[in-house]
Amino acid sequence: MNAVSPAAAGAVPAAAGAVPAAATDLSAFGADPWWLVLVKVLAVFVFLVVTVLAAIYLERKILAWMQMRIGPNRVGPGGILQSLADGVKIALKEGLIPAGVDKPIYLLAPVIAVIPAFMAFAVIPFGPEVSVFGTTTPLQLTDLHVGILYVLAVTSIGVYGIVLAGWSSGSTYPLLGGLRSTAQVISYEIAMALSFVGVFLFAGTMSTSGIVAAQSQVWFVFLLAPSFVIYVISMVGETNRAPFDLPEAEGELVGGFHTEYSSLRFAMFMLAEYVNMTTVSALAATLFLGGWQAPLPFSLIPGADSGWWALLWFVAKVWTFLFLFIWLRATLPRLRYDQFMAFGWKVLIPVSLAWVMAVATIRVVVGPESELLTPAMVIAGLVAVAVIVVVHRTRTRRGGRAAPTDAGPSGAARTDPAPFDPTAGGFPVPPLPHQRAALGRAGAPTELDAAGTAPTTDTAPSQEARHA
């Protein structure tokens, strides 16, 4: 059996069922001397900064390996100091403030984005209780009975920095990027929060240390496989990473919400993005992969996850998810915005709600303390995943067979939708899926012929069109 922190020993379930939230013992937290609290804060800060530097370097190296390139190889042995050199270079660049910005909010937005990213790590458990200079303390800064809700609340504040950065820049494209980020958080954070409900039901607590202790028998990734899949998808959308990096889509938005930023203020947005990647990865390891507990077959070794060894397993799990982020960026193309939003609202949220109802029903029918609960949940998870795959394949095939053709059912030619003026309101607006923009030589919308092409005209372009 894996070693369990005495601070959370009361939260270990007898079988696979839940335990009362009152059983979670948090008495080990809040009793550390001031110097130890300071050491923990500095340790968490250094861990996150070093992780960001390593993640930037390894992302460039892994992407180069996947795309048959070389990657950074100049600064330091094998280019290992490239991230540090880039950080020094961007810090020494001149910080430009464009004319027309709302200066106080423009300067405050990067701070609002980066501080919550660090604050979320306050309740992440790195390991069990250890001895630090003769003082026994948990490898965790602090913990709360509602620790997961604290993480959700803090990470939700970070999006205000992105929105305010886009709004205060006084430019069209940053504003659109900020609005996109708002829509992503609203849609994907709902699915993310719903994926936590099953974890709360089985752990009987919202405390992060209690959730880790509740997985000493079986990790929740096996009991709640659909919740794990939903969370992994949601965390990629939450952090604005490819293929969900729509707030920064250079194809439509130049650079997104941080287009008008430079120097350290731009670096703070990049730091916030990578720290958020680390935070959601650590949260995934805590909620579904047993936290700092050793995986098989290492868990069979006595003391494999006791003391400082537990830190090794936690870091390895976090880097597994960071590698997943990099792998997705190298593999998948960016989604179209309407596809992204439809997937969040029409797929993830309904599936999350249905799975929560299924988990609650199975626990009531089988019994929270029954030995049959674990196999029942594993079978239910596999069935749920199989049903989702079948429904998706069926809808895809039907969509392919029902694809529109040039001729309608009566043999008449298909009429295209009426064209629209993308700059009618004074700002460039991309077309919706059912709209088509047809601009003439003078820059005005024109009618489409039956072949779907704009008719040619011999009219000479106006002077305004030539200057445009």
N, C-alpha and C positions, 0 to 999 in steps of 0.2 A: 504494500500500500504506500502511496506517496506521502511524504512528510507534509503536515498541515500546520499552519501557523497557529500557535496557542491563542492568538488574538481572535481567531475566527473558528476555533475548534467547535464552538457550539453551533455553528452553521452547517456542519457536515450531516447530510441526511443518512438515515439508517439504510434505506434502500435507494430507489431512484426518485422518490417523491420529494415533496417540498417540506420545508421546516418553517415554523412561525418566524416572522421577521424579528420578533423580540428576542429570539435565540442568538442573533448576531451580536457578538461581544466586541465593542469598540473601545474598551477601557484602555487598551494599549496606546491609543492615539491621544494626543494633547498633553502628555506628561513628559515630553522630551525637554531637556534644558535648552536655553536660548541658543547656545553655540551649536548644538546638534541640529536644531531647526535651520540655522543659517547654513550649516554644512549640507543638509539635504537640499535646500533651495539651490545652492550653487551647483550641487551634483546634478540635479535635474536640468538646470540651465545649460551646463557644459555638455551633458549627454545629448540634449536636443540640438545644440549648435554643431557639435561634432557629427551627429547623425545627418544633419543637413549638408555639411561639407562633403561627407562621404557619399551621400545619396546623389548629389549633383555630379560628382566625379564618376561614380559607378553607373549612373544613368547614361552618361555620355559614352562610357566604355561599352556597356552592354548593348546600347543602340548601335554603336559602331560594329560590334561583333555580329549582331543580328542582321545588319545591312551590309556586311562585308566591307567595312571601312576600318580605319586605324583608330580614330579617336584621339583625344589629347595625349601627347607623348613628349612634350617639350619641357615643361616646368617640373623639375624633380624626377626621381626615378620612375619611369613609366608614366610620367605626367601626373603623379599622385598629388602634387602641390598645385595643380591647375585651379582647383576651386578656391584655394586660399589666394592665389594670385588674382583671380577674377574679382574676389571680394575686395581686395586692396585697391584694384583698379577702379571699380565702380564707386568706392568710397571717396576716391580722390577726384572724381569727375565734378565738373561744375554743376551745381544744382540750379536749374533754370525754372522760373515760375512764369508761365505764359500770362499775357495780358488778358484781363477779363475774367480771371478765376475768382472764386470766393475764397480769399486767402486763408482766413482762420480754419475753415472746414477743409480746404485743400491740404493744409499742413497737418491737420489732426487726423485725417482719414487713414494714412498708413499706420499711425499709432493704434487706432481703434482696431485695425485688422490684425496686428501682430500680437498685441498683449493678450487677448482671449485665447490665442493659440497656445501660449505658454501656460496660462492659468488652468487649462483643462487637464494638464498632466498632474495636478496637485493630488488627485484621488486615484491615480493609476498605480496598482501594486506591482513593484519590481521583484518582490521576493518575500519570504517569511521573515520572522524575527531573527536578527543577527546581533553580534556584539560589535559596537563601534567605540573604540577607545575605552573599553570596559563598561559601556552602557548598552543595555539590551533595548533594541528598538526595531520596529518593523521597517522593511525596505519599502517605505511608502511615506509620502509627505504627510498626508492626513486621510481621513475617510469620514464619510457621512452615511446616515441611514438612507439618504436619497442621493447617493453619489452619482448614479447614472443620470438622474435628472439635472444635477449640477453640470455635468459634462454637456448635456443637450442645451442647457440655458447659456452656458459660456460660449460654446461654439456658434450658437445662433447670433450672438452679439457681433461676432467677427464679420458677418455679412454687411453690417452697417458701414464698416470701413470701405467696403467695395462700392456700395451704393452711393455713399457720400463722395467718394473719389470720382465716380462717373458724373455725378450731378454738379459738383463744385468745379469741374474742369472747364465748364462753359463750352463744350464741344459736343457735336452730335454723336460721334461714334463711342466715346467713353460713356455717355449717358445711356446709349442702347446696351452697352456691355453691363452697366450696373443694373439696368432693368432685367436683363436676362439672368443675372446672378440672383436677383430677388425671386424671380419665378422658379429657378432651380431649387432654391432653399425651401420655398413654400411647398413645392410638390414632393421633393425627394426626402425632406426631413420627416414628413408624415409617414412615409413607408419605412424609414429608418426607425422611428419611434415605435411603430407597430411591430417591427421585428424584435424589439426588446421585450414585448409582453410575455412571450413564451418563456424567456429566460427568467423573468420575475416570478412566473407561476412555479417553475421548477426549483428555483433557488430560495424562494420565500423571502427575498430581501432585495433591495436596490443598492445595497452596499457592495462596492467592488471587491473588497476582501472577502465578504461573505459569498459572493458569486463564485470566486475562485475556489473557496473551500468546498462549496457545494458540488464541484466537479471532480472531487477526489476519487469517486467511483467510476464515473463515465463522463466524458466531455459532452457538452451540450451540442456540439456540431453533429453528433450522431443522433441525438434525440430530436433536434430541431433543425434538420437539414434545410428545409425551405426558408426558415428564418435566417439562417446563415447566408444562403444565396441572395436573399433580398437585401440583407445588410451589405454584402460585398458590392452589389450593384449600386446601392444607395450611397455608399461611402465614396465611390468613384465620382458619382454625380455631385455629391456634396462638396468635394474638394476641387471641382472644376478641372478635372484631369481628363485627358483623351481616353475614350472618344467623346466625352461629355464636356470638352473645354470650349463651350460656346460663348461664354463671356469674353474670351480672349481670341475669338476666331479671326485670324488675320485676313481671311478671304473676304469677310464682310465688314469687319470692324477695325481694320488696320492693326490694332493691338489690344483693343478692348478698353476696360475701365482704367488701365494704367497708361494709356497712350501719351498723356501729357506729363508724365512723371519721369524724373531722371535722378541720377546719383543715389544717395542713401535712401531717399523716399521710394524710389523704384525697388531698391534692394530689400526694403522692408516688406513689400508685397510679395516678393519671391520667397523671403524667409517665412512669411506667414503661410504660403502655400505648402512648402515642404514640411513645416512643423505640423500643419493640419494633416498632411499625409501620415506623419508619424503618429499623431494622436489617434486617428481613426484606425490605424493598424494596431496600435496598442490596445485600443478598445475591443477590436475584433478578437485579438488573442485572449483578452481577459474574459469576454463574454462567452466565447464558443470553443476556445482551444485550451482551456484549463489554466490560463494565465501563465504563472511561472512554474507550473508543475511539469515534470519531465515527461516526454512522450515514450511510448513503447519503442524498443525494448528496454530503454534506459530506466524507465520507472520500476523495473523489476530489481534493479540494483539498490540495496539499502542505502539511504542517504543521498541518492542521486540528485534530488531537488531540495536538499536541506542547506541552510546557510547561504553562502555566496554562490554556490553552484546554480541555484535557482535563477540568478541573474542571467546566466548563460542561456538558459532555455527561453527566457522571456525575450531577450534580444534576438535570438534566432527566429522566433515566431514573428516578431515585428518586421525583421528584414525579409521574411518570406512574403509578407503582404507588400512591402515596398518593391520587391522584385516583380510582383504581380502588376503593380502600377506601371512599371517600366515596360513590362512585356505587352500590356494592353496598348501603350503608346506606340510601340513598334509594330503592332499587328493590325489594329482596327482603324478604319477611317472615321473621320468625324461625322456624327449624325447630323441630319438636317434638324433645324430647331423644332419644327412641328412634330417630327418623329420622336424627338427627345421628350417633349412635353406629353405627347399622347402615350408614350410608354410609361411615364411616371403616373399619370392620372388614370389611365384606362387599364393598365396591367398590374403595376406593382402594388398600388393601394388596394384594389379589389382582391388581389391574391393574398395580400397581408391580412386583410380583414377576414377572409374565408379561413386562412390558416389559424388565426387566433381562435376563431370559433371552434375549429376542429380540435385544437389542443385542449381547450377548456372542456369540450364534450368528452374527449377520451379520458381525461383525468377524472371526471365525475363518474363515468361508466365503469372504468377499470378500477379506480380507487387510487388515491395519491400514494399510499404505502404498499401497493401491491407489487409483487415481483414481476408481474406481467406487464407493468407499465412501460418498462424500457423496450422490450421487443415490440409492443404495440405502437410506441412512438416511432421506432425505426421503420416499421412496415408502413405506417401512415405517411411518414416523410417520403419514402420511396414511391408510394402510390401517388402522392401529390405531385412530385416531380414528373412522374410518368404522364399524369393527366395533363399537366401544363405543356409538356413536349408534344403530346398528341394533338391537343387543341391548337397549338401554334402551327404545327405542320398542316393541319386541316385547313386553317384559315389562310395559310400561305398558298396552298394549292387552289383553293377556291378563288382567291384573288388573282392568281395567274390565269385561270380559265375565264374569269370575268373581265379580263383586261379590255379596255375600249379599243375599237378598231376604227378605221376611217369610214366604214359604212355601218349604218345603224341596222336594226333588225328588219326594217322595211326596205332596205337597200338604198335609202337616202344617204347622202354624204353627211358625215358628222359635222356639226357646226361648232366652231371653237368659241370659247367664252369671249365676251366683249373685252377689248383691251382697256387698260387704265393708265393714268398718268402717274408715275411713281413720285413725281416731285410736285404734285398738286398742292400739298399743304406746306410747301416751303422746305421740306426735308426729304431726303431720299428714303423711300420706303420699299423694301423688298416685296415681291409679289407673293400672294398666298398660293397654295397648291392649285386652286382652280382659276387663277388669274394668269394672264399673259400680257407682258408689256411689249407693245409694238411702237417704236419711235421712228418717225419719218426723218428725212434728211434735215429738216428744219428743227428737229427736236420735239415735235408734237406727235401725239399718238395718231396712228393711222389704222384703218380697217384692214383685216386680214382676208385674203382671198380663200377659195376653197382648199387650196393646197397648204394653207397654214403659213404662207409667206406674205410679207408686206409688198404691195404693188410698187413698182418703180415709177418715178416721175422725172420729167426733164426740168422741173422748176429749179432754178438756181437757189442755193442756200442763202438765207438772209445774212446781213452783216452780224446780227446778234448770234446766229448759229455758228458762223465761222469763228467768232471770238470764243464761243463756248467750247 
